[in-house]
Amino acid sequence: MKRRIGILTSGGDCPGLNAAIRGVTRAAYEMFDAEIIGIHDGYRGLIEGDYSLMSRDQFSGILTLGGTILGTARTPFRNMRVIGDDKVDKVAAMKKTYKDLKLDCLVTLGGNGTHKTANLLSEEGLNVIGLPKTIDNDLYGTDFTFGFHTAMDIATDVIDRIHTTAASHGRTMVIEIMGNKAGWLTLYSGVAGGADVVLIPEIPYSIEKVAKVVEKRARNNKGFTIIAVAEGAMNKEEAKMKKKEREAKRAAEHYSASADVARQLVNLVGVEARAVVPGHIQRGGSPSAYDRVLSTQFGVHAAELIRDGHFGVTVALKGNTITHNNLKDIAGVPKLVPEDDQMVTIAKTMGISFGD
């Protein structure tokens, strides 16, 4: 029996999307008679009926390719049931496209927002399977998401390179790592890159305590300091504010987390400090070997779920096992760094400061 599978990538791009697409489709072709419909630019394509029937050869040669061959876009979950000026009922439109295409299943590759919409469509009666991607690694129920390890490798490489110029000039270098809500990427790359200070959203910091680290290193004849700071890191005063209030303050004062830390250290300690923002470099390029393998494993498991008619779930890694969770159990549940997380404990034992 032929199965028609729709597949889309939604939210921010990251390395491993094409490897996961390849894993799903190649396994599907091997296990059953499959027809693949590529939906363009995420949920926008599903809403507007923008898709194409794909051939088997289109999934060849994409294992190492960064980005996504399907295109992606952000379609915020909070707007999914809101009918705007265009008068489009987005949920109804997505269901219509699904039914018009006679799909047997929709595979969605994305992060938290993507999974919330996937769960919404599942609750509306569509057969949906999710694959967890995000460089932030903040999806509940899976040890790792694909894209995270590649971004960690890139962020670590940035920290490594900054080390040499920091040591040469005797500077304090503040490196801003992606992660607005979750600090996993900053935590792991900070440990891997030998940062002296790691600042993450989950552990509000005191700039005075960060300054003491810089001063102590100077007293010990270590003429430079490496600080890895998540873009969403906040000091203890900001942590008391509501999110909109905090964002408005930053926008009004025109600063980022890294720039603010660097500026304050100049004033408090008198050091030469520089902020470095690698930005979207962290989510671009070819996936690492680890992410190629993980994406392939996730894709194959998704194809097995399709074969078995098991829907309303998202694929996950737990320990060394590829498994799955119910969408309703993980959608909208962020995975943040606990203050007692083992990696935090390891970092502190190594002498890394979190400014707390």
N, C-alpha and C positions, 0 to 999 in steps of 0.2 A: 504493500500500500504506500502510495506516494504521500510524503508529508511536506507541506509548504511552510517554510520557516521564515519569519520576518526577523531582521536583525538590525539594531541601531546602536549608536554610541552617543552618549549624552553628557553634558557638563564639560569640564575642562579636559583637554587632551592630555595624554600621558604615554610614556613608552609602554608597549605591551598590548595596546588595543588591537593592532593588526595581528599580532601573534595569537591573541585570544579568538579573534574572528576566524583565523585560519584553523585553530584547534577545533572550534565548533563545526565548521563546515566540512573539513576533511574527514573528521570522525563520522559526521552524519552521512556523507557520501559513501563511506565504507560500510556503515551498519545498516542503512536502509535507503530506499529510493527518495532522495531529497531534492527539493526545489528551493532555492534561496532567493529571497526578496531583500535587497539592500535598501534600507530606508535612510534617506539623506538628512543630514544635519539634525539628528536626534528626534525629539518629540515634535519639533516643528514639521519635519517631514511626514510624521504620522498624522498630524493635524491637517496638513495641507494636501496630503496625498502625493508627496514627492518621493518617488521610489523607482527602482529599476530591477528587472529580473536579471540575476547575475549568473555567469557561467563558471564552470569549475576552474578554468584557467585563471580567472581573476583573483583566486586565492593562492596562487603560486608565486613564490618570490617575495612574500610580504612578512615573513617571520622576523626579519631584522629591521623592518621599516618602522620608523617612528610615526607619531601622529595616528590618523585613522583614514583609511581609504573611503569611508562612508561620509566623512565630514561630521562635525559636531556643533552643538549650540547649547546655550543655557536657556532653559525654559522653566523658570522658578515654579516649584510645586505650589507655593502660596497663591499663584495666579491661575492654577489649573481649573478651578471651578468659578473663576471670575470671568464674566462676559464683558469684554471691553468695547471700545468704540467700533471695532470691526463686526460686532454682533455675533461672533463665533462662539458656539458652545464647544470648548476644546475637548472635553471628555466625550461628548457625543460624536464629534468629528473623528477622534481617534478610534472609537469603536466602529464607526462606519468604514473607515479605511481598512481596519482589520477584517471586517466582514466582507467588504467588497473584494479584497485580495484572497478571500477564502483561506486565511492563514490557519494552520493547526497550532501554531505557537509563535510567541513573540519573545525574542532574546534581547535583553537590555543590558548594555555594558555601561556602568557608571558608578557614581558615588552616592552620598546620602540623599540628595535631592532626586536623583534618578530612581533610587530604590523606593522612595516615598510615592512617586508617580507609578512605578511598576506595581506596587501594592494596591494603589487606587484602581488600576486597570484590572488587577486580579480580582479585587472585590466586586468589580463591575462584570465579572464573568469571563474575562479573557484568560487564555492559557499563557502565563508569563513565567519566564525564568530569568533571574538576574545573575550577572557576573560582577564581582566587586573590584572596581578599579579606583584608585586615587593615590596620589603621591603623599597625601596626608596620613594614610593608614588609619583613618578614624571611623571605619565601618564596624559596627558591633557584630560579634559572632564569628569573626575570622581573625586568625593570628596576624595574617598579612594580606594586603591587597596588592594586586599587580600594579607596577609603576613605582611603588615605594622604594624598593631596593635600588632601582636605577637612579632615582632622585637622590637617595642617600649617597650613592657612589659619586654623583656629580657634586653634591654639596660638600662631601668630604674632600674631593679634589680641590674645590675652591678654597677650603680652609687650609689644606696643605700648601697651596700656592701662596696664600696670604701670609702663612707662617714665615716664609723666606724673606718677603719684603718687610714684614713687621720686625723680624730680628735684625735685618740689615739697617733699618732706620731707627730702631728703638721706639717703635710706635705702639699705641694701643689700637688694635683693629677690631671694629664691631661689624660682624658679618650677619646680614639679615637673611634668614632662611624662611622659605615658604611655610605657611601653617598659621591660619588666622584663628582657628578655634582649638586645634590640637597641636601639641608640641612634639609628637613622635619623631618627625623628620629632623628637627633641631636637636633633640635629645640624642638620637642615634648618630647623626653626623658629627655632633659636638664631641661625643665620646670617641668616635673613630678618628676624628681630626685632631684630638688632643687639645681641645679648647680648655681655657682656664675657668671660664664662666659660661654657663648655659642658662638662658632666660626663656621660659616657656609660658604660655597663657595660663596653664593650670596652677602655677606657683607664682603668685604676685611677688615682685622683688622690691627691695629697698635700694635705691641708688647709692646710699651711703655705705651699704654693705659691699656693693660692687666696687665702690671707690677704695674700700679697705683692702680688697684683693689686689688692686692695681698698686696701691702704696706698699703692701707687703712684698710684692714681687720686686719692686724697685729697691727696697731695703736689702733684699737678698741678691742684689746684683743681677736680677733678671730684667733686662731693659725693655721688655715688650710684654704685652698681654693680648691674648686672643679671646674674644667674647662672641659666642654664637647666640643670636637672639631671634626668636620666632617673630614673624611680622605681627602676630597678635599678642605678643608679650605685653604685660602691663605692670605698672608699679602699684604699690599698695593703695595709693590714693585713687588711681584710675579704677582699680578693682571694686571700689565702693560705688562707682557710678553705674548708671544704667547704660546698656550698650549704645543706644542712640546718643546719649549725652557724651559718652566717651568718644564716639566717632565724630561728633560735631566739634568737640574740643580739638581733636587732632587736625580736622579739616581746616578749622579757623586759624590754627597756629602753623599750618603747612609743614608738618613733620611726620616722619615715619618712626617706628620703634627704634631702629638702629641709629638714625640721626639724632633722636632725642637722648639716647644713652651716651653717644659720643659727645654731644654738646655739653651735657651735664658733667661728664668726667673731665672735660677741659676746664670747666669752672671750678669743680670741687678739688681736683688733684693738680691741675696745671700741666697735665701730660699732653703730648701731641696725639690726638685721636682722630681716626678716620672711619667713616661708615662705608661699608661695601654692600651693594645690593645686586646679587647675581640674577635675581628675578626669574623670568621664564626660561632661562637656560636650564634650570633644574628640571623642567618637565619636557624638554625637547630631546630630539635625537633618538638613536637606536637603543632598544632595551638591552639591559645587561643579560648575561647568560642565565642568572637566577630568574629574572622576570620572563625570559623566553620560555623557560621550563614551566614556571608557575602558570603563566597564561595558557600554555598548551594543556596543562593538567586541568585547569578550570574549564577550558573549552571542551575538552573530551568528556568531562563529567556532565556538562550541560547537554551534550549530544546524547549521552546515556539516559539522562532524565527525560529527554524528548522521546527517545525510543520506548521508554517504560511508561510514558504518559503521566509523568510526575511533575505537576506544575504548581505555581504559587510558592516557589522557593527561590533561594539564591545560593549560589555555590560558595563554599568556604574552605579554608585550611585550618584544621585543628590538630596541633601536634604535627605528625607526619602524614596525616590522613586528609584526603580530599573528600569533603562531605557537603552537606547543604543545610540551610536553615529555612524555616517558614518566613516568607516575606513579612507577614503580619507581626512577627516577633522581633524583627530587626529594623524595620523601616522607621526612620525618624529617631533612632536611638544612637547617639554619637558615642564613639569609643574614645574617651579622653585619657590622658596620662594620670594615673592615681599618684598621689604624693608619696605613697609607699611602694610604688612600682619597683621591681627588682633592678631595672636599669638605673633608676634614680638613686637607689641605694648604692649600687656599684659605683656610679659617678661620684657620689659624695665620699665614698670610702677612698676613692682615688684622689680626693682633694679638690674636685671640681665644685665650684660654688654656684648655687642657684639664686643667690641674692636674697634668700629668705631668712 
